[in-house]
């Protein structure tokens, strides 16, 4: 596998906040929002200390959730017990491992931990799945590729209730879905892994974390399901602060969010006037309700509470409380000795708002680093792109537009020259005419601009007609355009967010996970083209 590095702007739809977070750290809005520069080379020297009792409890919980660890994972558990720091990443518990970027997150966390350890500061990688989320539609579906279109697969018999998705058990339907995936992947070792982990009766959390640990067994990735009571006991000080300091913390978040908006960025999470930083699970139904907070009173579902009521409940049942997206990283870093968090664009936007919570509750901030962003290019697609002299960015478009571009390139030189000459002559004469109209009368010039735009449109239409003729004359051009966009930009979506990672695990060798880790180094902070 080899790679090329492109600026992150090659990707369509990247938010301004994320672009400038990578490129313009000198902007005070970023230094005020984050715990350090994403390219800080000393980040691994900043791991917080934990009491021996806290660390021992943490390792005990991890040992229970990482049964039969690989030799590398066993080594990491021992390192953590002996004082190592942690690099964390996380994602929703999508079926069959979720989209490709889930593998990129895990690989980046592993690589950063390796870099820190090699520099003399032992670190271990931990993947924190979002098991307390309740949006089932984010995790119950997956996309693979067929020869002509993305293949959308979905579990249809899961019950939609506002409960923690990690606790949802897989229905009998999962067996048939695994068989369908196996057919699409034409069998591969990864399909045997899917059959081991995705079985009826298992929870989404256990299936997801088991698969991820197996994929990165050689690298010793550890997983942590924070829904367990023991983790909530370790993180209880953060949950308590969200109750006792509710008004101040919520006001700080709203002020920070407004500052981002005033600076021309976006606030990823909007906190309603009566919103708090916490959810509460119903003891009987398991449903997760947002805790509403206003004028010192609290409400979850139909139940009302005082602050003292909730503090008493937290003392006996901390697992019933769940942090929201802004408080979750602070909760995480109360539990773990985190030096760095590996996040995607949306999570980095969360941290832009969460900095004020870190300051108020923990008195420190965690360094946030971008996950590897990449498009994987298979040999057949690389060959077609090379044939047409296309770069990565050329593939991020509609197949129809790419086919026209290929048609324009295939046009005979004589035709290209005539179109260029006609277009240049039209522009030259129109510019002269519009200049004269402007000197005569402003209203005449405005009318002339409208007519000139129509003429230029018709000139462009002639170019498209000629390109379409060449494309239709050569059927392979459209086929090539379809193949390129299907693989690089399926249905107008970036590959890493659309297609499941298992698709590529099935089409590569056993060393693919370790190769991803190797390519997840810090030398490229933009977007990579990785040639398989």
C-alpha positions as CSV (number, residue, x, y, z in Angstrom):
1,X,0.0,0.0,0.0
2,X,1.2,3.5,-0.9
3,X,-0.4,6.8,-0.3
4,X,-0.5,10.4,-1.5
5,X,-1.4,13.4,0.8
6,X,-3.9,16.1,-0.3
7,X,-5.2,19.1,1.6
8,X,-8.4,18.5,3.5
9,X,-10.1,20.9,1.2
10,X,-10.1,18.2,-1.5
11,X,-13.1,16.7,0.3
12,X,-16.5,18.2,-0.4
13,X,-18.6,19.4,2.5
14,X,-15.8,19.9,5.1
15,X,-16.9,22.5,7.6
16,X,-15.1,25.8,7.9
17,X,-14.4,25.1,11.6
18,X,-12.6,21.9,10.8
19,X,-10.7,23.3,7.9
20,X,-9.4,26.2,9.9
21,X,-8.7,24.1,13.0
22,X,-6.1,22.3,10.8
23,X,-4.7,25.3,8.9
24,X,-5.1,28.4,11.1
25,X,-4.3,27.6,14.6
26,X,-3.2,31.2,15.2
27,X,-6.8,32.2,15.3
28,X,-7.5,32.9,19.0
29,X,-10.9,31.1,18.8
30,X,-8.9,27.8,18.5
31,X,-6.4,28.4,21.2
32,X,-9.2,29.4,23.5
33,X,-11.2,26.2,22.6
34,X,-8.7,23.4,22.5
35,X,-6.1,21.9,24.8
36,X,-3.3,22.2,22.4
37,X,-2.2,22.4,18.8
38,X,-3.1,19.2,16.8
39,X,0.5,18.9,15.7
40,X,2.0,19.4,19.1
41,X,4.9,17.0,19.4
42,X,4.9,17.0,23.2
43,X,1.3,15.9,23.7
44,X,2.4,12.6,25.2
45,X,4.1,14.3,28.1
46,X,0.8,15.6,29.4
47,X,-0.9,12.4,30.6
48,X,-2.8,13.1,33.9
49,X,-2.0,11.1,37.0
50,X,-4.4,8.7,38.6
51,X,-4.4,7.4,42.2
52,X,-3.2,3.8,42.5
53,X,-6.7,2.8,43.6
54,X,-8.4,4.5,40.6
55,X,-5.9,2.9,38.2
56,X,-6.3,-0.6,39.7
57,X,-10.1,-0.3,39.4
58,X,-9.9,0.9,35.8
59,X,-7.7,-2.0,34.8
60,X,-9.9,-4.5,36.5
61,X,-13.0,-3.1,34.6
62,X,-11.0,-3.3,31.3
63,X,-9.9,-6.8,32.0
64,X,-13.5,-7.9,32.4
65,X,-14.6,-6.2,29.1
66,X,-11.6,-7.4,27.1
67,X,-11.7,-11.2,27.8
68,X,-9.0,-13.5,26.3
69,X,-6.8,-10.6,25.3
70,X,-4.2,-11.0,22.6
71,X,-0.6,-10.8,23.7
72,X,-0.4,-7.2,22.6
73,X,-3.6,-6.3,24.5
74,X,-2.4,-8.1,27.6
75,X,0.8,-6.0,27.4
76,X,-1.3,-2.9,27.2
77,X,-3.3,-3.8,30.2
78,X,-0.1,-4.3,32.2
79,X,1.3,-1.0,30.9
80,X,-1.8,0.8,32.0
81,X,-1.6,-0.8,35.4
82,X,2.0,0.4,35.6
83,X,1.2,4.1,34.8
84,X,0.8,4.4,31.0
85,X,-1.2,7.2,29.5
86,X,-4.1,6.7,27.0
87,X,-5.0,7.7,23.5
88,X,-8.7,7.4,23.0
89,X,-11.1,7.4,20.1
90,X,-14.7,6.3,19.7
91,X,-17.7,5.8,17.5
92,X,-21.3,4.5,17.4
93,X,-21.7,0.7,17.6
94,X,-22.7,0.3,14.0
95,X,-23.5,-3.2,12.8
96,X,-20.6,-5.1,11.3
97,X,-18.2,-2.5,12.6
98,X,-19.8,0.5,11.0
99,X,-18.4,2.8,8.2
100,X,-14.8,2.7,7.1
101,X,-13.7,5.7,9.2
102,X,-14.3,3.6,12.3
103,X,-11.2,1.6,11.3
104,X,-9.4,4.9,10.6
105,X,-10.2,6.2,14.1
106,X,-8.9,3.0,15.7
107,X,-5.8,2.9,13.5
108,X,-5.0,6.5,14.4
109,X,-5.4,5.9,18.1
110,X,-3.1,2.9,17.9
111,X,-0.5,4.8,15.8
112,X,-0.4,7.8,18.2
113,X,0.0,5.4,21.2
114,X,2.9,3.7,19.4
115,X,4.5,7.0,18.7
116,X,4.3,8.1,22.3
117,X,5.7,4.8,23.6
118,X,8.5,5.0,21.1
119,X,9.3,8.5,22.4
120,X,9.7,7.1,25.9
121,X,6.2,7.9,27.2
122,X,4.2,4.6,27.4
123,X,0.6,4.9,26.1
124,X,-2.1,2.4,25.2
125,X,-4.9,2.8,22.6
126,X,-8.5,2.6,23.9
127,X,-11.7,2.6,21.8
128,X,-14.8,4.0,23.6
129,X,-18.0,3.0,21.7
130,X,-21.0,5.3,22.2
131,X,-23.1,2.6,23.8
132,X,-25.3,5.0,25.7
133,X,-26.6,6.7,22.5
134,X,-30.2,6.0,21.7
135,X,-30.5,6.7,17.9
136,X,-31.0,3.2,16.6
137,X,-31.1,4.3,12.9
138,X,-27.5,5.4,13.2
139,X,-26.3,1.9,14.0
140,X,-28.7,-0.7,12.5
141,X,-27.7,-0.3,8.8
142,X,-24.6,-0.6,6.7
143,X,-23.6,-0.1,3.0
144,X,-21.4,-2.4,0.9
145,X,-20.7,-2.2,-2.8
146,X,-21.9,-4.2,-5.7
147,X,-20.6,-3.8,-9.3
148,X,-23.1,-1.1,-10.1
149,X,-24.4,0.5,-6.9
150,X,-24.1,0.7,-3.1
151,X,-25.9,-2.2,-1.4
152,X,-27.9,-1.0,1.6
153,X,-28.4,-3.6,4.4
154,X,-30.6,-3.0,7.4
155,X,-31.8,-4.8,10.5
156,X,-35.6,-4.2,10.3
157,X,-36.8,-6.1,13.4
158,X,-35.0,-4.1,16.1
159,X,-37.4,-2.4,18.4
160,X,-37.2,1.4,18.3
161,X,-37.2,2.6,21.8
162,X,-35.2,5.4,23.5
163,X,-32.9,3.0,25.2
164,X,-29.1,2.7,25.1
165,X,-28.3,1.2,21.8
166,X,-25.4,-0.8,23.2
167,X,-27.8,-2.9,25.2
168,X,-30.1,-3.8,22.2
169,X,-29.9,-7.5,21.5
170,X,-29.4,-8.8,18.0
171,X,-32.6,-10.5,16.6
172,X,-32.8,-13.8,14.7
173,X,-32.7,-11.7,11.5
174,X,-29.0,-11.1,12.0
175,X,-28.1,-14.6,10.9
176,X,-29.7,-14.0,7.4
177,X,-28.1,-10.6,7.2
178,X,-24.6,-12.1,7.9
179,X,-25.3,-14.7,5.2
180,X,-26.2,-11.8,2.8
181,X,-23.0,-10.0,3.7
182,X,-21.0,-13.2,3.1
183,X,-22.5,-13.5,-0.4
184,X,-21.7,-9.9,-1.2
185,X,-18.1,-10.2,0.1
186,X,-17.7,-13.5,-1.9
187,X,-16.4,-15.1,1.4
188,X,-13.3,-13.8,3.1
189,X,-11.8,-14.4,6.6
190,X,-13.6,-11.4,7.9
191,X,-17.0,-13.1,7.2
192,X,-16.0,-15.8,9.7
193,X,-15.4,-13.1,12.2
194,X,-18.8,-11.6,11.6
195,X,-20.4,-15.1,12.1
196,X,-18.6,-15.3,15.5
197,X,-19.6,-11.9,16.8
198,X,-23.0,-11.1,15.2
199,X,-25.2,-13.8,16.5
200,X,-28.8,-13.7,17.9
201,X,-28.9,-12.7,21.6
202,X,-25.7,-10.8,21.7
203,X,-25.8,-7.0,22.4
204,X,-24.8,-4.5,19.7
205,X,-22.0,-3.4,22.1
206,X,-20.6,-6.9,22.6
207,X,-20.7,-7.7,18.9
208,X,-19.1,-4.4,17.8
209,X,-16.3,-4.4,20.4
210,X,-15.6,-8.0,19.9
211,X,-15.2,-7.5,16.2
212,X,-13.0,-4.4,16.6
213,X,-10.7,-6.1,19.1
214,X,-10.3,-9.1,16.7
215,X,-9.5,-6.8,13.7
216,X,-6.8,-5.0,15.7
217,X,-5.7,-7.9,17.9
218,X,-2.0,-7.7,16.8
219,X,-2.0,-4.0,17.7
220,X,-3.5,-4.6,21.1
221,X,-6.5,-2.3,20.9
222,X,-8.6,-2.2,24.0
223,X,-12.3,-1.4,24.1
224,X,-14.3,0.3,26.9
225,X,-18.1,0.1,27.3
226,X,-18.8,3.0,29.7
227,X,-22.4,2.0,30.3
228,X,-21.3,-0.3,33.1
229,X,-21.8,0.8,36.6
230,X,-18.2,0.6,37.6
231,X,-17.2,3.2,35.0
232,X,-20.0,5.5,36.2
233,X,-18.6,5.2,39.7
234,X,-15.2,6.3,38.5
235,X,-16.7,9.2,36.5
236,X,-19.3,10.2,39.2
237,X,-17.4,13.5,40.1
238,X,-18.1,14.9,36.7
239,X,-21.8,13.9,36.8
240,X,-22.0,15.5,40.3
241,X,-20.5,18.7,39.0
242,X,-23.1,18.8,36.2
243,X,-25.8,18.7,38.9
244,X,-24.2,21.0,41.5
245,X,-22.9,23.6,39.0
246,X,-25.6,23.2,36.5
247,X,-26.5,26.9,36.0
248,X,-22.9,28.1,35.7
249,X,-21.8,25.3,33.4
250,X,-24.8,25.6,31.1
251,X,-24.3,29.4,30.9
252,X,-20.6,28.9,30.0
253,X,-21.5,26.4,27.2
254,X,-24.1,28.8,25.8
255,X,-21.7,31.7,25.9
256,X,-19.0,29.6,24.2
257,X,-21.4,28.5,21.5
258,X,-22.4,32.0,20.8
259,X,-18.8,33.1,20.6
260,X,-18.2,30.4,17.9
261,X,-21.3,31.6,15.9
262,X,-20.2,35.2,16.3
263,X,-16.8,34.3,14.9
264,X,-18.5,32.8,11.8
265,X,-18.3,29.1,12.8
266,X,-21.0,26.7,13.9
267,X,-22.1,25.3,17.3
268,X,-22.3,21.5,16.9
269,X,-24.6,21.1,19.9
270,X,-27.3,23.5,20.7
271,X,-28.3,23.6,24.4
272,X,-32.0,24.6,24.8
273,X,-33.0,27.1,27.4
274,X,-34.2,24.3,29.7
275,X,-31.5,21.8,28.6
276,X,-28.9,20.3,30.8
277,X,-25.7,18.3,30.2
278,X,-27.2,15.1,31.4
279,X,-29.7,12.3,30.5
280,X,-31.4,10.0,33.0
281,X,-32.3,6.4,32.3
282,X,-35.7,5.2,33.5
283,X,-35.2,2.5,36.1
284,X,-38.2,0.4,34.8
285,X,-38.1,0.8,31.0
286,X,-34.5,1.6,30.4
287,X,-35.5,4.7,28.3
288,X,-33.1,7.6,28.2
289,X,-34.7,10.9,29.0
290,X,-33.0,14.3,28.7
291,X,-32.8,15.9,32.1
292,X,-34.5,19.3,31.8
293,X,-33.2,22.1,34.2
294,X,-34.7,25.5,34.8
295,X,-34.8,27.7,37.9
296,X,-33.3,25.0,40.1
297,X,-36.0,22.4,39.2
298,X,-35.3,19.2,37.2
299,X,-37.5,17.1,35.0
300,X,-37.0,13.8,33.1
301,X,-39.9,12.4,31.3
302,X,-42.9,12.9,33.6
303,X,-40.9,12.8,36.8
304,X,-39.7,15.9,38.6
305,X,-36.7,16.2,40.9
306,X,-34.8,18.6,43.1
307,X,-31.0,18.8,42.9
308,X,-30.7,17.0,46.2
309,X,-33.0,14.2,44.9
310,X,-30.7,13.7,41.9
311,X,-27.5,13.8,44.0
312,X,-28.9,11.1,46.2
313,X,-29.8,9.0,43.2
314,X,-26.4,9.5,41.8
315,X,-24.8,8.2,45.0
316,X,-26.7,4.9,44.8
317,X,-27.2,4.5,41.0
318,X,-24.6,6.4,39.0
319,X,-25.2,4.2,36.0
320,X,-28.7,5.8,35.5
321,X,-27.0,9.1,34.5
322,X,-25.5,9.7,31.1
323,X,-23.5,12.7,29.9
324,X,-24.6,14.5,26.7
325,X,-22.2,14.9,23.8
326,X,-20.5,18.0,25.3
327,X,-20.0,16.5,28.8
328,X,-19.1,13.0,27.6
329,X,-15.4,13.7,26.8
330,X,-15.0,15.3,30.3
331,X,-16.6,12.2,31.8
332,X,-14.3,10.1,29.8
333,X,-11.2,11.9,30.9
334,X,-12.2,11.7,34.6
335,X,-12.1,7.9,34.1
336,X,-9.0,7.6,31.9
337,X,-5.5,9.1,32.0
338,X,-6.1,10.6,28.5
339,X,-3.3,12.5,26.7
340,X,-5.1,12.8,23.4
341,X,-8.4,12.1,21.8
342,X,-8.7,11.1,18.1
343,X,-11.8,12.7,16.5
344,X,-13.4,13.4,13.3
345,X,-14.8,16.8,12.1
346,X,-18.0,16.6,14.1
347,X,-16.3,15.6,17.4
348,X,-13.7,18.3,17.0
349,X,-16.6,20.8,16.8
350,X,-17.9,19.3,20.0
351,X,-14.6,20.0,21.7
352,X,-14.7,23.6,20.6
353,X,-17.7,23.9,22.9
354,X,-16.5,21.5,25.6
355,X,-13.3,23.4,26.6
356,X,-15.2,25.5,29.1
357,X,-16.4,22.3,30.8
358,X,-12.9,20.9,31.0
359,X,-11.7,24.1,32.6
360,X,-14.5,24.2,35.2
361,X,-14.6,20.6,36.2
362,X,-11.2,19.0,35.5
363,X,-9.0,22.1,35.5
364,X,-7.2,20.8,32.4
365,X,-7.9,20.1,28.7
366,X,-7.1,17.1,26.5
367,X,-5.3,17.5,23.2
368,X,-7.6,16.8,20.3
369,X,-6.1,15.3,17.2
370,X,-7.8,14.6,13.8
371,X,-8.3,11.0,12.8
372,X,-6.8,9.8,9.5
373,X,-9.0,10.8,6.6
374,X,-8.5,8.7,3.5
375,X,-10.0,7.3,0.3
376,X,-9.0,3.7,-0.5
377,X,-8.3,3.1,-4.2
378,X,-8.4,-0.4,-5.5
379,X,-6.0,-1.5,-8.4
380,X,-8.7,-1.6,-11.1
381,X,-9.9,1.9,-10.2
382,X,-6.3,3.2,-10.0
383,X,-5.7,1.8,-13.5
384,X,-8.8,3.6,-15.0
385,X,-7.8,6.9,-13.3
386,X,-4.3,6.7,-14.6
387,X,-5.7,6.0,-18.1
388,X,-7.6,9.2,-18.0
389,X,-5.0,11.2,-16.0
390,X,-7.4,11.8,-13.1
391,X,-6.4,12.8,-9.6
392,X,-8.3,12.0,-6.4
393,X,-10.3,15.2,-6.5
394,X,-11.7,14.5,-10.0
395,X,-13.6,11.5,-8.5
396,X,-15.6,13.6,-6.0
397,X,-18.4,14.5,-8.4
398,X,-21.4,13.1,-10.1
399,X,-20.8,10.3,-12.6
400,X,-22.7,12.4,-15.3
401,X,-20.3,15.3,-14.8
402,X,-17.2,13.1,-14.8
403,X,-18.4,11.4,-18.0
404,X,-18.8,14.7,-19.7
405,X,-15.3,15.7,-18.6
406,X,-13.9,12.5,-20.0
407,X,-15.8,13.1,-23.2
408,X,-14.3,16.6,-23.5
409,X,-10.8,15.2,-23.1
410,X,-11.5,12.6,-25.7
411,X,-12.6,15.2,-28.3
412,X,-10.3,15.5,-31.4
413,X,-7.8,18.3,-31.1
414,X,-9.4,20.1,-34.1
415,X,-12.8,20.3,-32.3
416,X,-11.2,21.5,-29.0
417,X,-9.4,24.3,-30.9
418,X,-12.6,25.4,-32.6
419,X,-14.6,25.5,-29.4
420,X,-11.8,27.3,-27.6
421,X,-11.5,29.9,-30.4
422,X,-15.2,30.5,-30.5
423,X,-15.4,30.8,-26.7
424,X,-12.5,33.2,-26.6
425,X,-13.9,35.3,-29.5
426,X,-17.3,35.5,-27.8
427,X,-15.8,36.6,-24.4
428,X,-13.6,39.2,-26.1
429,X,-16.4,40.8,-28.1
430,X,-18.9,40.7,-25.3
431,X,-16.4,42.3,-22.9
432,X,-15.8,45.1,-25.4
433,X,-19.6,45.6,-26.0
434,X,-20.4,45.6,-22.3
435,X,-17.7,48.1,-21.6
436,X,-19.2,50.4,-24.2
437,X,-22.8,49.9,-22.7
438,X,-21.5,50.7,-19.2
439,X,-20.1,54.0,-20.5
440,X,-23.4,54.9,-22.1
441,X,-26.0,54.0,-19.4
442,X,-26.0,51.9,-16.2
443,X,-29.4,50.4,-16.9
444,X,-28.4,49.5,-20.5
445,X,-25.3,47.8,-19.0
446,X,-27.4,45.7,-16.6
447,X,-29.6,44.5,-19.4
448,X,-26.6,43.8,-21.5
449,X,-25.1,41.6,-18.7
450,X,-28.2,39.5,-18.6
451,X,-28.1,39.0,-22.4
452,X,-24.4,38.3,-22.3
453,X,-24.9,35.6,-19.6
454,X,-27.4,33.9,-21.8
455,X,-24.9,33.9,-24.7
456,X,-22.2,32.5,-22.5
457,X,-24.6,29.8,-21.3
458,X,-25.3,28.8,-24.9
459,X,-21.5,28.6,-25.6
460,X,-21.1,26.3,-22.6
461,X,-24.0,24.3,-23.9
462,X,-22.2,23.8,-27.2
463,X,-19.2,22.5,-25.2
464,X,-21.3,20.1,-23.2
465,X,-23.1,18.9,-26.4
466,X,-19.7,18.2,-28.0
467,X,-18.4,16.4,-24.9
468,X,-21.6,14.4,-24.6
469,X,-21.4,13.3,-28.2
470,X,-17.8,12.0,-27.6
471,X,-18.9,10.3,-24.4
472,X,-21.9,8.6,-26.1
473,X,-19.7,7.6,-29.0
474,X,-17.4,5.8,-26.6
475,X,-19.5,3.8,-24.1
476,X,-16.4,3.0,-22.0
477,X,-16.1,6.6,-20.9
478,X,-19.4,6.5,-19.0
479,X,-18.6,3.0,-17.6
480,X,-15.3,4.4,-16.4
481,X,-17.0,7.4,-14.8
482,X,-19.6,5.2,-13.1
483,X,-16.9,2.9,-11.7
484,X,-14.7,5.8,-10.4
485,X,-17.5,7.7,-8.7
486,X,-19.1,4.5,-7.3
487,X,-15.9,3.6,-5.6
488,X,-14.7,7.1,-4.5
489,X,-17.9,9.0,-4.1
490,X,-20.8,6.6,-3.9
491,X,-24.2,8.3,-4.4
492,X,-22.6,11.7,-3.6
493,X,-21.1,10.6,-0.2
494,X,-17.4,10.4,0.8
495,X,-16.3,6.8,0.7
496,X,-15.0,6.7,4.3
497,X,-18.4,7.8,5.6
498,X,-20.6,5.7,3.3
499,X,-19.0,2.2,2.8
500,X,-18.4,-0.3,5.6
501,X,-14.9,-1.1,6.7
502,X,-15.5,-4.8,6.3
503,X,-15.8,-4.3,2.5
504,X,-12.1,-3.4,2.4
505,X,-11.1,-6.0,5.0
506,X,-12.6,-8.6,2.7
507,X,-10.7,-7.4,-0.4
508,X,-7.2,-7.1,1.1
509,X,-4.7,-9.3,2.9
510,X,-4.4,-10.1,6.5
511,X,-1.9,-7.3,7.0
512,X,-4.5,-4.6,6.1
513,X,-5.2,-3.4,9.7
514,X,-1.5,-3.0,10.4
515,X,-1.0,-1.2,7.1
516,X,-3.8,1.2,8.1
517,X,-2.0,1.9,11.4
518,X,1.2,2.5,9.4
519,X,-0.5,5.1,7.2
520,X,-2.2,6.8,10.2
521,X,1.0,8.7,11.1
522,X,1.0,12.4,11.6
523,X,2.8,13.4,8.4
524,X,-0.5,14.1,6.6
525,X,-3.1,16.2,8.4
526,X,-5.2,16.5,5.2
527,X,-6.8,13.7,3.2
528,X,-4.9,10.6,1.9
529,X,-5.4,8.6,-1.3
530,X,-4.3,5.1,-0.3
531,X,-3.7,2.7,-3.2
532,X,-4.4,-0.9,-2.2
